[in-house]
Amino acid sequence: MRRLPLKGLAAALPAALALVLAGGAAQAKNVCTVIADAADGRVLVQEGDCATRVTPASTFKVPLAVIGFDAGVLVDENTPSLPFRKGYPDWIEAWRQDTTPARWMEHSVLWYSQEIARALGEERFGAYLHQLGYGNRDISGDPGKNNALERSWVSSSLKISPLEQLSFLARLYHRSLPVGRAAQDMTHRIIGSWSAGGWTVRGKTGSAFPRKADGSFDRARGWGWFVGWAEKDGRALVFARLDQDEKRTAGPGGMRARDLFLGEFPARGASLD
């Protein structure tokens, strides 16, 4: 089996919910599902194209949290609390409020990510991505737009493959990234958590649209990520799931990818025991 430097996953939802969620499968193609044993790096499941890089979208909040805590821009779950200001991205109501690191991760608040990136500055921001070995490490942003600190990780220059997500998350799970342990501990504490089928699953969703040749967004082909790890009875797995819509579909692709992945996991988990 293929080996990567890894650690932690698995989840389960009731079979009835899995059947309901399966109804959305026709609207999205599973580009990649990859699961590895965190203890020894064995890839246990690898389906689809797991090597092609695409935008990390909001899954980038995980490495950005590591960077923010290590750089001192973020202090703990509740600090800093930053106020919402007119002109910030405010696509949903949850973004129009004062936001802490924990709330940022829970509600995937884009403007808070932008404020962290601005506090770091482009040179330091880029240096951290090279230090972490994250994806293609390209924060140049959209050509000619000078928006590296605003959206390089959303449908822009920064890209990562599911296998690279897996490797990064494994190192984070083991607290073996080349940054301080405290930054990695704090990141663990603010990542979302679900209980399913006896597994404790921690992860992050991400949603974004590919770009067409003219630079506009292809809203019929949205990406949906769910990445993270899970633990049960002393065992840990790391996972990455990437879906892509086949037609324009309501709701964030990342949340749909998460729900489908969790709904499928009872059967997968049983086969990996």
DOBA-849937 format. One line per 5 residues: number of its first residue (from 0); their letters; for each residue x, y, z of N, C-alpha, C. Coordinates in pm, whole numbers, always signed. Atoms other than C-alpha are relative to their C-alpha. Example, Ala and Ser with C-alpha at 12.3 -4.5 7.8 and 13.67 -1.06 7.14 Angstrom:
# DOBA-849937
0) as) +89/-119/+0/+1230/-450/+780/+90/+120/+0  -82/-119/-6/+1367/-106/+714/-77/+109/+73
//
This chain:
# DOBA-849937
0) mrrlp) +83/-119/+0/+0/+0/+0/+87/+125/+0  -72/-125/+3/+103/+358/-61/+12/+58/+140  -21/-56/-133/+251/+536/+241/+18/+150/-7  -18/-142/-17/+229/+894/+352/+29/+26/+147  -21/-31/-140/+338/+1066/+674/-130/+43/+65
5) lkgla) +135/-34/-45/-9/+1054/+846/-44/-25/+146  +80/+40/-120/-278/+1034/+1150/-146/+49/+17  +136/-7/-48/-676/+1027/+1231/-134/+6/-71  +140/-22/+43/-1056/+958/+1084/-103/-109/+27  +112/+84/+32/-1391/+799/+1051/-123/+55/+64
10) aalpa) +122/-54/-52/-1749/+878/+1110/-117/-83/-44  +115/+79/+40/-2097/+738/+1091/-126/+78/+29  +132/-54/-21/-2455/+856/+1057/-99/-115/-14  +99/+105/+12/-2771/+651/+1087/-24/-38/-146  +19/+49/+137/-2844/+439/+782/-112/+76/-70
15) alalv) +111/-73/+63/-3169/+626/+722/+48/+132/-56  -53/-127/+48/-2986/+957/+694/+90/-23/-120  -88/+30/+114/-2732/+799/+463/-82/-17/-127  +82/+21/+118/-3014/+696/+229/-57/+131/-52  +51/-130/+40/-3159/+1046/+230/+108/+79/-72
20) lagga) -110/-76/+58/-2822/+1203/+158/+42/-55/-135  -41/+61/+126/-2753/+957/-121/-77/+57/-117  +78/-59/+107/-3024/+1131/-317/+71/+116/-67  -72/-112/+58/-2785/+1424/-369/+119/-43/-82  -120/+47/+67/-2515/+1205/-519/-4/+24/-150
25) aqakn) +12/-18/+144/-2653/+1243/-870/+39/+141/-43  -30/-139/+31/-2586/+1618/-849/+149/+29/+9  -142/-25/-18/-2219/+1584/-763/+80/-128/-25  -91/+112/+23/-1934/+1362/-874/+102/-3/+111  -107/+14/-97/-1699/+1226/-612/+133/-5/-77
30) vctvi) -128/-8/+69/-1363/+1337/-751/+103/-89/+68  -96/+81/-76/-1160/+1173/-473/-50/-26/+139  +11/+35/-141/-1204/+991/-147/+126/-75/+38  -122/+66/-43/-884/+900/+33/+4/-2/+153  -5/+21/-144/-843/+761/+384/+128/-75/+33
35) adaad) -125/+66/-38/-519/+662/+557/+5/-24/+149  -25/+29/-140/-417/+505/+883/+101/+101/+52  -88/-105/-51/-264/+778/+1095/+125/-55/+66  -113/+54/-75/-32/+548/+1282/+119/-32/-89  -112/+44/+84/+173/+415/+992/-4/+55/-142
40) grvlv) +4/-62/+132/+65/+615/+687/-57/-84/-111  +57/+84/+106/-98/+327/+499/-128/+62/-55  +121/-47/+65/-353/+450/+247/-96/-119/-11  +96/+110/-8/-657/+230/+313/-106/+9/-109  +98/-23/+105/-896/+384/+61/+54/+111/-90
45) qegdc) -34/-105/+95/-805/+578/-254/-83/-21/-125  +93/+10/+111/-1079/+634/-509/+2/+130/-80  +7/-117/+85/-1074/+871/-804/+134/+70/-19  -119/-81/+26/-827/+1144/-896/+36/+77/+126  -39/-59/-127/-653/+1230/-571/+130/+80/-10
50) atrvt) -130/-66/+19/-341/+1389/-721/-10/+138/-64  +13/-129/+67/-477/+1688/-915/-30/+109/+102  +19/-112/-92/-458/+2022/-735/-117/+89/-41  +106/-99/+21/-759/+2252/-698/+5/+98/+118  +4/-96/-110/-841/+2547/-475/-32/-67/+133
55) pastf) +36/+56/-130/-841/+2462/-103/-127/+61/+57  +117/-71/-52/-1123/+2712/-43/+10/+9/+154  -2/-22/-145/-1220/+2719/+325/+72/-107/+79  -86/+93/-73/-1020/+2410/+414/+132/+67/+34  -123/-75/-28/-734/+2663/+407/-3/+64/+139
60) kvpla) +5/-55/-136/-859/+2791/+743/+79/-86/+99  -77/+86/-92/-684/+2492/+902/+147/+42/+0  -138/-49/-6/-328/+2585/+793/+9/+146/+41  -4/-141/-39/-415/+2953/+835/-10/+16/+152  +5/-2/-146/-506/+2884/+1198/+136/-35/+59
65) vigfd) -135/+37/-47/-171/+2710/+1250/+94/+119/-13  -88/-114/+26/+8/+3007/+1095/-35/+115/+94  +42/-112/-84/-198/+3264/+1286/+39/-18/+145  -39/+25/-140/-139/+3102/+1624/+152/+4/+16  -146/+1/-11/+231/+3048/+1555/+57/+141/-8
70) agvlv) -50/-137/+19/+278/+3411/+1445/-47/+95/+110  +51/-87/-105/+87/+3549/+1744/-113/+90/-44  +116/-77/+47/-188/+3701/+1529/-126/-50/+71  +105/+62/-80/-427/+3458/+1701/+59/-40/+134  -51/+24/-136/-397/+3406/+2076/-62/-126/+61
75) dentp) +70/+118/-51/-660/+3153/+2188/-136/-7/-68  +130/+19/+66/-1013/+3041/+2103/-81/+130/-11  +83/-120/-8/-1159/+3380/+2197/+73/+130/-32  -82/-119/+20/-877/+3620/+2111/+85/-13/-126  +75/-126/-15/-871/+3835/+1912/-145/-14/-45
80) slpfr) +136/-16/+47/-1239/+3918/+1880/-2/+125/-86  -3/-112/+94/-1268/+4138/+1572/-142/+39/-39  +134/-44/+37/-1572/+4351/+1487/-25/-8/-151  +39/-7/+140/-1758/+4318/+1161/-5/+146/-42  +0/-137/+51/-1711/+4630/+948/-68/+3/-137
85) kgypd) +65/-18/+130/-1910/+4762/+653/+104/-14/-111  -92/+24/+110/-1747/+4648/+330/+64/-137/+4  -50/+137/-9/-1639/+4307/+460/-94/-94/-77  +92/+100/+56/-1776/+3999/+279/-106/-37/+103  +109/+22/-97/-2118/+3946/+440/-109/-87/-63
90) wieaw) +92/+84/+77/-2275/+3669/+233/-105/-68/+86  +98/+63/-91/-2447/+3512/+536/-4/+78/+130  +21/-76/-123/-2582/+3653/+861/+109/-26/+103  -101/+35/-101/-2325/+3467/+1072/+130/+78/-19  -122/-77/+25/-2049/+3677/+910/-13/+146/+45
95) rqdtt) +24/-142/-31/-2207/+4009/+1018/+6/+24/+150  -10/-10/-146/-2100/+3975/+1380/+147/+2/+42  -135/+10/-55/-1794/+4013/+1600/+42/-146/-6  -46/+138/+26/-1579/+3707/+1537/+129/-30/+74  -118/+53/-69/-1328/+3509/+1744/+61/-112/-84
100) parwm) -53/+115/+74/-1095/+3232/+1622/-94/-120/-3  +91/+115/-2/-1344/+2967/+1734/-121/+24/-90  +116/-34/+83/-1635/+3146/+1566/+38/+7/-148  -53/-3/+137/-1425/+3204/+1254/+1/-140/-62  -7/+136/+51/-1366/+2831/+1215/-139/-61/-12
105) ehsvl) +134/+60/+1/-1723/+2732/+1301/-85/+50/-116  +86/-59/+103/-1888/+2972/+1056/+74/+31/-129  -80/-15/+121/-1606/+2982/+799/-4/+145/-51  +13/-144/+28/-1588/+3363/+807/+116/+49/-87  -105/-38/+95/-1397/+3484/+500/+76/+125/+43
110) wysqe) -70/-125/-32/-1324/+3838/+619/+99/-17/+116  -94/+23/-109/-1158/+3706/+936/+129/-62/-54  -119/+56/+66/-923/+3496/+720/+81/+112/-65  -67/-111/+67/-844/+3811/+522/+74/+89/+100  -65/-82/-102/-764/+4004/+839/+124/-68/+57
115) iaral) -120/+73/-44/-524/+3731/+954/+111/+14/-104  -98/-10/+108/-351/+3735/+615/+59/+140/-7  -50/-138/+4/-325/+4116/+619/+94/+27/+117  -87/-19/-116/-177/+4109/+969/+137/-63/-20  -126/+68/+30/+88/+3867/+848/+82/+76/-103
120) geerf) -69/-60/+113/+172/+4057/+530/+39/-105/-101  -19/+96/+107/+240/+3898/+196/+129/-80/+13  -128/+71/-8/+607/+3812/+255/-3/-108/+109  +5/+97/-110/+551/+3642/+591/-102/-110/-28  +104/+95/+37/+233/+3474/+468/+56/-106/-95
125) gaylh) -58/+92/+96/+414/+3322/+173/+109/-87/+59  -108/+77/-63/+712/+3217/+384/-55/-113/+84  +61/+106/-80/+484/+3020/+617/-50/-115/-88  +50/+107/+86/+327/+2830/+327/+115/-86/-53  -117/+77/+41/+672/+2731/+203/+52/-85/+117
130) qlgyg) -45/+73/-120/+767/+2630/+558/-87/-123/+25  +93/+111/-23/+457/+2411/+586/-4/-96/-119  +7/+84/+119/+498/+2272/+233/-142/-21/-46  +143/+13/+25/+132/+2345/+164/-33/+18/-148  +43/-7/+138/+12/+2264/-188/+106/+58/-91
135) nrdis) -96/-60/+92/+170/+2467/-465/+65/+127/+55  -60/-112/-75/+255/+2748/-214/-15/+134/-72  +13/-119/+84/+137/+3010/-465/-107/+94/+52  +97/-97/-51/-26/+3313/-303/-5/+126/-86  -2/-117/+86/+8/+3545/-601/-139/+58/-24
140) gdpgk) +136/-47/+22/-371/+3568/-633/-37/+7/-146  +47/-14/+138/-561/+3662/-947/+96/+89/-78  -94/-81/+78/-337/+3795/-1225/-42/+147/-10  +25/-143/+11/-314/+4173/-1208/-93/+59/+102  +99/-50/-96/-554/+4202/-913/+61/+40/+135
145) nnale) -64/-33/-127/-304/+4237/-623/-86/-41/+119  +92/+45/-106/-534/+4028/-403/+49/-126/+72  -58/+118/-66/-295/+3771/-252/-55/-20/+140  +42/+9/-140/-411/+3852/+101/-152/-1/+15  +146/-3/-5/-779/+3858/+9/-65/-129/-48
150) rswvs) +69/+117/+54/-851/+3546/-194/+91/-97/-73  -87/+92/+73/-542/+3361/-317/-39/-146/+24  +38/+137/-36/-685/+3049/-146/-142/-35/-45  +138/+25/+44/-1035/+3082/-298/-9/+18/-151  +14/-3/+146/-1066/+2993/-669/+108/+86/-65
155) sslki) -106/-85/+51/-731/+3156/-734/+130/-79/-11  -131/+59/+29/-357/+3079/-735/+39/-118/+88  -40/+107/-92/-317/+2856/-429/-82/-125/-27  +69/+126/+30/-399/+2492/-503/+65/-115/+76  -48/+116/-75/-366/+2159/-326/-78/-123/-44
160) spleq) +67/+125/+36/-448/+1795/-406/-54/-69/+125  +47/+76/-116/-642/+1557/-179/+114/-74/+71  -112/+69/-64/-322/+1357/-119/+88/+96/+78  -77/-101/-74/-140/+1674/-18/-76/+47/+124  +80/-29/-120/-428/+1761/+215/+24/-106/+106
165) lsfla) -18/+112/-92/-386/+1418/+371/+134/+9/+72  -133/-9/-59/-14/+1464/+428/+9/+115/+100  -1/-114/-91/-59/+1809/+583/-76/-32/+128  +83/+29/-117/-337/+1691/+814/+63/-105/+90  -68/+102/-80/-137/+1389/+924/+106/+65/+89
170) rlyhr) -103/-68/-79/+148/+1614/+1034/-62/+87/+108  +70/-78/-101/-95/+1844/+1211/-54/-90/+110  +54/+92/-100/-261/+1550/+1382/+107/-43/+99  -111/+44/-85/+76/+1435/+1516/+77/+116/+64  -71/-120/-47/+180/+1794/+1599/+146/-1/-47
175) slpvg) -136/+9/+53/+485/+1744/+1375/+28/+102/-110  -27/-107/+94/+451/+2053/+1154/+118/+84/+50  -117/-78/-41/+760/+2282/+1156/-35/+137/+58  +38/-119/-76/+598/+2536/+1390/-14/-43/+145  +13/+33/-141/+544/+2555/+1765/-115/-94/+29
180) raaqd) +106/+95/-37/+341/+2281/+1930/-125/+71/+48  +116/-70/-53/+116/+2534/+2103/-93/+45/-113  +82/-42/+114/-4/+2663/+1764/-80/-117/-54  +69/+118/+49/-93/+2310/+1659/-106/-47/+100  +99/+34/-103/-267/+2240/+1991/-123/+89/-11
185) mthri) +112/-93/+8/-479/+2554/+1955/-84/-26/-125  +74/+30/+122/-573/+2462/+1599/-88/-122/+21  +81/+118/-34/-689/+2120/+1720/-126/+42/+77  +110/-37/-89/-910/+2294/+1974/-113/+72/-71  +107/-76/+64/-1101/+2512/+1728/-58/-68/-124
190) igsws) +55/+71/+116/-1157/+2263/+1445/-132/-68/+38  +132/+56/-26/-1517/+2141/+1418/+3/-148/+31  +4/+138/-46/-1618/+1811/+1572/-139/-58/-15  +126/+74/+11/-1889/+1552/+1507/+17/-136/+66  +0/+135/-53/-1979/+1230/+1686/-85/-85/-91
195) aggwt) +74/+82/+95/-2083/+952/+1453/+47/-144/+6  -32/+142/+1/-2094/+576/+1488/+114/-38/+92  -106/+30/-95/-1859/+580/+1785/+131/+70/-30  -119/-75/+37/-1600/+793/+1604/-16/+147/+37  -4/-145/-15/-1505/+1147/+1699/+71/+54/-123
200) vrgkt) -51/-51/+127/-1458/+1325/+1368/+27/+149/+13  -33/-143/+0/-1280/+1659/+1337/+40/+37/-142  -31/-35/+138/-1262/+1842/+1009/-50/+136/-40  +38/-131/+56/-1325/+2140/+786/-52/-20/-142  +56/-2/+135/-1541/+2190/+479/+62/+113/-81
205) gsafp) -42/-108/+88/-1458/+2405/+180/-85/-1/-126  +85/-12/+118/-1668/+2534/-110/+51/+112/-88  -44/-104/+94/-1567/+2727/-422/-34/-44/-142  +29/+27/+140/-1623/+2751/-796/+128/+6/-83  -112/-12/+94/-1371/+2680/-1072/-16/+128/-82
210) rkadg) +5/-115/+91/-1283/+2960/-1313/-15/-48/-144  +9/+22/+143/-1386/+2962/-1676/+117/+68/-69  -111/-58/+75/-1145/+3067/-1951/+0/+152/+7  +8/-145/-6/-1273/+3426/-1925/+17/+55/+141  -21/-43/-138/-1208/+3435/-1550/-125/+1/+85
215) sfdra) +123/+5/-79/-1573/+3413/-1445/-13/-135/+70  +18/+122/-76/-1695/+3149/-1203/-94/-97/-70  +85/+104/+55/-1837/+2821/-1330/-89/-53/+113  +88/+30/-114/-2130/+2799/-1089/-75/-131/-13  +61/+132/+18/-2250/+2469/-1232/+97/-112/+36
220) rgwgw) -102/+102/-22/-1925/+2290/-1139/+72/+22/+134  -59/-36/-129/-1871/+2387/-775/+74/-114/+68  -77/+95/-79/-1610/+2214/-561/-58/-13/+140  +37/+22/-140/-1695/+2061/-224/+104/-86/+69  -102/+72/-77/-1422/+1959/+21/-53/-38/+138
225) fvgwa) +7/+30/-144/-1431/+1780/+354/+128/-73/+35  -129/+58/-36/-1096/+1706/+517/+16/-2/+151  -23/+4/-144/-982/+1603/+864/+47/-136/+47  -40/+127/-60/-932/+1308/+1094/-109/-46/+96  +94/+52/-98/-1128/+1084/+1331/+67/-106/+85
230) ekdgr) -58/+93/-97/-1056/+869/+1632/-109/-88/+61  +91/+93/-66/-1218/+563/+1783/+81/-111/+63  -63/+111/-71/-1095/+319/+2047/+151/-6/-23  -145/-3/+14/-734/+431/+2013/+50/-2/-143  -41/-1/+141/-733/+422/+1634/-29/+136/-61
235) alvfa) +18/-128/+66/-695/+730/+1415/+19/-15/-150  -8/-2/+146/-754/+787/+1044/+0/+145/-47  +3/-131/+64/-692/+1089/+822/-73/-15/-132  +78/+14/+122/-921/+1163/+528/-6/+132/-78  +32/-114/+86/-985/+1396/+236/-105/-44/-99
240) rldqd) +106/+26/+98/-1298/+1405/+25/-17/+124/-86  +23/-111/+94/-1344/+1620/-285/-109/-40/-97  +109/+20/+94/-1668/+1639/-482/-5/+118/-96  +24/-111/+94/-1760/+1848/-787/-139/-13/-56  +137/+0/+51/-2113/+1943/-886/-2/-25/-150
245) ekrta) +21/+23/+143/-2242/+1833/-1223/-109/+91/-57  +95/-103/+41/-2509/+2104/-1233/-10/+99/+116  +14/-102/-104/-2586/+2420/-1039/-91/-52/+110  +68/+64/-113/-2696/+2312/-694/-3/+96/+119  +14/-88/-115/-2825/+2499/-390/+85/-50/+116
250) gpggm) -73/+34/-121/-2617/+2509/-75/+148/-18/-24  -145/+14/+12/-2242/+2496/-6/+42/-143/-33  -45/+132/+40/-2070/+2206/-181/+75/-72/+110  -76/+63/-107/-1845/+2145/+118/-89/-67/+103  +91/+61/-98/-2137/+2081/+352/-65/-125/-57
255) rardl) +57/+120/+63/-2289/+1839/+103/+103/-112/-6  -106/+102/+2/-1955/+1661/+64/+19/-61/+138  -13/+49/-137/-1926/+1636/+441/-112/-97/+35  +113/+84/-38/-2274/+1494/+486/-1/-132/-76  -7/+124/+77/-2233/+1243/+206/+111/-90/+51
260) flgef) -112/+79/-51/-1895/+1133/+338/-36/-67/+133  +38/+56/-129/-2026/+1087/+691/-109/-104/-15  +107/+97/+22/-2333/+908/+562/+50/-133/-54  -56/+122/+57/-2118/+659/+373/+92/-73/+97  -109/+55/-78/-1875/+599/+654/-32/-124/+83
265) parga) +24/+123/-77/-2054/+333/+860/+47/-125/-74  -43/+117/+78/-1995/+83/+579/+151/+0/-18  -145/-8/+19/-1642/+207/+514/+73/-36/+130  -66/+25/-128/-1550/+204/+881/+1/-147/+37  +8/+143/-31/-1671/-153/+922/+100/-78/-83
270) sld) -93/+73/+86/-1456/-264/+629/+147/+26/+37  -138/-35/-38/-1146/-95/+780/+37/-52/+136  -29/+53/-135/-1177/-254/+1126/+93/-121/-7
//
